[in-house]
Amino acid sequence: MNFSRRFDVAAAIFVFLVFLLTVYLTKDFLNTILLSVVLVFLLRPLYAVFFRLTHRRQISSFFSILIVFILILGFLVGITTVLLVEMVNLERSGVVSGSQITALIQEMELWAKSSIPAWIYNSIIEIVLRYVEEISDIPIAIAKWLLPVLEKGLAAFASNLPVLFAQLVVAVFFTYYILMDGRDFVGKAMDLVPEEKKEIVRVFLHELNMIYDTLFSVYFTTSMLSGVMAAICFSLLGVPYPFLMGGIVAVFTLLPMLGPPFVFVPMALYYMLQGDLIRFLILLVFGVVVLMVVPENIIRPHLAMKTSRIHPTLTLLAYTAPVFVVGVMGVIIGPALYGFLLAVYRTVVIVGKDGPQDAERHVQDQSQSFGKE
């Protein structure tokens, strides 16, 4: 091996080691980068609207992120305001007054003494006190187990606040620059690809773009439609704060393994306990049919099949399976990885069927056919 060859090998090893070190140093921000990619696909339609109006990439990217920030801030302020208002109303109404509870217990005790024979009353009191003492051990045991967990979780959250804030800032800046210069990044990266492989890479990027657009944009759109339908139904039924509750439904719809039942089931049970069986039945039927069956089996599969023709089972697997391994971040990591592998598979099939020379023409025909649909 001559000196030039040895130098090339040593340089390649050195660059590879630097690459591994760089990945290690940025490993805590890999999820943030993936989150930025998701946000880019979600904000692209809004960015396109602003760009048609302003023809300025910086302004379009800034206002796209600003509108999302305002919506999220408004949602959080709305929840906080509702909680404060309801707490003030409860305090003013005296429902949570300790004196009223004590007076109610005393009235019940007087009624029981006057209506029940003394020996039966004493026996009941003895049994009740014994069971209360036994049952009271259960909350104590739960508290002893739960409090350390909560303390540990709160301590970890507090210690990670600087990192979380930094990740949020990085995500915002990444989203801003990818929205603005994403095409330039891809163009410069294509210059590094050998000429004979460029057609294959273009096919792969085209498939990856369509798959990510389906997995992220369609998923988000379906959740937002669920929130809108919930808000309309809640408004017609006279549910308090219908639009805020619709926003909460949209947020829970985005979270796998949770979904709309965590909103409409407690709401329906509340009206059942209030004796309003009509609202109870309407909320239950509406929640199951409109917020669960229709989005999951009609809206989302239809949109997915229309854009990139991804089978619903793959979408369900991409969003559900990773959650059990990496937690909530699986909602971002899962679709990104599954979508990447699906794009590789489709690229291999297209190139193997049409050949590298006809791959670009196939992509153009495919794009036109989707546009007609």
N, C-alpha and C positions, 0 to 999 in steps of 0.2 A: 504494500500500500504506500503510494507516494505521499509527499508532504501535503499536497493540495487536497487529496482525498481525506487524509487524517484531520486536516483543518475543518473540512465540511462536516465530518462526523462529530468532532468536538463542538463545533458551533451549534449543530442541531441538538445535541444533548444539553448544552447550556441553555438554549432557548426553551427546550422542553421543561427543564427544571425551573426556569423563571416563570413559565406558564403555570406550572403546578403551584408554585409559591403564590402567584397572583390569584389563582382560584382559591387557595386556602385563605388568603387575606380578605377576600371578598365573599366568603361563603355565607356570612350572616346577611348579605344583601342579595343573594341569589333569588330568594323569594320576592324581594322588593323589585328586582328587575323583571321577574315574571309578572308581578302585579302591574308594572308599567306597561308591559305588552298587552295585558288584558284591557287596561284602561284605554290604550291606543285604539284597539278594535272597537271598543264601546263608543269612543268619542269621535271616530272617523266620520260618521254621517253628519254630526254636528259641525265638525271642522270643515267638511265640504261645503256646508251651507254658508258658513262665515267666509270661506275663501271665495265663493262665487260673489259674495256681496262686497268684499274688501280687496280681494286680489293681493292680500298681504299675509304671508305665512305666519309671521310673528303674532300679528293681531288675532288671526283666526285661532291659533293654538292657545293664546292667552285667554281669550273669551270662552273657548270651549271648556277649559279647566275651571275658569271662574264661575261659569253657570253651574257646573256640577258641584263645586264647593259651596255655592249659595244654596243649592237644593239640599245638600247634606246638612249644612248649618241650620237651615230653616226647619228641617225635620227634627234635628236634635233640640232646637229651641222650642218647637211645638210640643215635643214630649215633656220637656222640663216645665213648660208653662202649664200644661194640663195637669201634671202631678202636683205642682204648687197650688193651682186653683182648687183641685179636689181635696187636698189636705186642708186648705183654709175652710172649704165648705163643710168638711167633716167636723172640724173644730168648732165652727159657728153653730152647726146643727146640734152639737152635743151628743152625737151618736156614740162617740168614743169616750164619753165622760165616765170616769170611774164612779162618781156618785150615783149616776143613773143605774149603772150595773148593780151596785150595792143595794139600791132601793128596790130594784126588780127581784133580787135574790131574797130580800127580807119579805117582800109581799108573797113570793112563792112559798117561803117557809111558814108564814102565818096561815096561808090557805091550807097547806098540808097538815098543820097541827089541828086546825079546826075541822077538817074534812075526813082525816084518817085516824082510826083508833091509835091510842098512844103506843101500844105494844107493837103494832105494825109499823108505825112511824119510826120508833126507836130501832127496830130491826133493819128497816130500809136505810136509815142513816148510817148504822154500823156497817152494813154491806157496802154502801156507797163510799164511805170513808176508806174502807179497806181496798176497794178497787181503785180509788183515786190515788191512794198511796202506791199501789203496785204499778198503775199506769204512769204515775209521775216519774218512775225510775226509767221509763223508756226515753222521754225527752232528755233526761240527764245523760243517759248513755249516748244518745245521738249527738248531744251537744259536746260531750267529751271527745267524740270521734271527729265531729265536723269542725269544731273551732280551730284545732291545730291545722287542719287542711286549709281553712279559709285564711288563717294567719299566714301560712306559708305561701298561698297563692297571692295574697295582697302584698306580701313582702317581695315576692318575685316580680310582681307587676310594677311595684314602686321602683325596684332596682333596675328594671328594664325600661323605665320611662325615657331616659336619655337616648337609648338605642332605638326605641319605637319612634321617638320624635325625629331622629336622624333618618330612619328608614322612610318615614312619611315625607320628609323634605326631599330625599333622593328620588322617591317615587314620583313626586310632583315634577321635579326637574327632568327626570328621564322621560316622563310622558310628554312634557312640553317640547323637548328637543326631538323626540322620535316622531311626534305629530308633524313637526315643522320640517325636519330634515331626513325623515325615514327613507324616502326615495333616493336621496343622495347617498345615504349610507349603503343601501343595497347596490346602487350603481358603482360605487367605489369598491365594494366587495367583489362585484362581478369582474372587475378589472384584474383581480388576483387569480381568477379561475382560468385554467388552460383553455385555449380557443376551441379545441375539439370537445370539451366538456360543458361549454356554456349553455348549449341547448338543453342538456339534461338538467342543469342547475335551474334554468328558467322554468322548466316544467315543474320541478320540485317546489320552487318558490311560489308558483302559481297555485299548485295544489295545496300547499301549506297555508297560503293566504285565504283560500276559499274555505278550508276546513276550520281554521281558527275563527274566521268570520262567522261560521255556522255555530261552532261550539260555544263561543262567547256571546256574540251579538244576539243569536236566536235565544239562547238561554236567558239572557238579561231581558230581552223583549218580552218573552213569555211571562217572566216574573212581573214586569211592569204592567202587562195587560191583566194579570190576575189581580194586582193591586187596584187598578182602575175599576174592574168589574166589582170587586169587593166594596170599594168606596161608593159606587152607585147603589148597590144593594143596601148597604148600611144607611145611606141617606134616605132611601125610600122607606126603610123600616123605622126610621126615626132613632137610630142608634146614636148616642152622643159621640161627637168628634168623628164623623164618618170618614173624612179624608185622611185624617191622621191614622185611623185604624186601617184604612186601605193601604197607606204607606207601610205600616207594620206588617200587613199581610205580604206585601211585595218583598220586604226584607227577609221574612221567614221563608218565603218561597225560594229565595236564593240559596238557602242553607239546606243541604241534603240531610236526610234523616229527621228533619224538623218539619218544615213546611207549614201550610195554612192551618192544619188542625190545631196547632198550638195557639191560634188566635180565635178561630170561630167556635171551637168546642167549649172552651171556658165561657165564651160569650153566650152560647146557647144554654149552657148549664145555669148561668146566672138568671136568664129569663125563665127557665123552668122552675128554679127555686122561688122566683117572684110570682109564679102562677100564670105567667104569660105563655101558654102552651103553643099559641099560634106562631109567635116569634121564634120560639124554641124549635118548632118543626121546620119553619122556613129557613132559619139559619143553618140547621143541620143538613137539610136537603140541598140548599144552595152551596154550602161549603163542600160537601162530598161531590156533587155533580159538577158545579161550575168552577170551583177552585182546585179540584183535584183531578177528576176524570177528564174533563174537557181540555185543560192545559197539557196534561201529561200524555194523553192518548190522541188528541186531535191537533191542537195548535202547534205544540213543539215538534212533533214528528212531521207535520205538514211543512212547516218552515224549514226544518232540517233537510227534508227530502227535496224541497224546491231549490235550495241554494247549493249545497254540496253533496246531497244524497248520502248522508251518513245514517246508517241504520240506528233506530232508537235504542236498541240494546247496547250498542257501543257508547252512545251518549250517556245512558244510565250507568254503565260500568265506569266510564271516565270520571264521572262526577261523584260516584258513590264509593267505589272500592278504595281509592287513596285516602279517603277521610278516616278510615279505620287504622291506617298506618301512620300518617303524618298529621292527623287532626284537621282543623278547619282549612289550613293551607292546601289540603288536598283538592279543594275546589278550584284552585289555580294550577297546582302542579300536575294533577291528573289529566285534565284536558290538554295541557301543553305537551305532555309526554305521549299520550295516546294519539293526539293529532299529528305529532311529528312522525311517529311510526306509520300511521295511516298514509301520510303524505309520501313517505319513502316507498311504501308498498305500491301506491298508485303510480308513482313515477316509474318504478321497475316494470309494472304492467304496461304502461303507455309506451315507454321506450322499447320494451321487448316486442310489443305488437306492431308499432309503427316505425321503429327505428329512430335514431337520433336526428336524422334529417327531417323527418315528418312530424317530430314531436311538437315543434313550435306551431305548425299549422293545425295540429289537433287541439292545442290549447286555445288558439284563436277561434276555431269552430265551436268549441265547448263554451267559451265565454259568450259568443253570439247566441247560442241556443238557450243559455240561462237568461240572457237579456230578454229574449222573446217570451219566455215563460213569465 
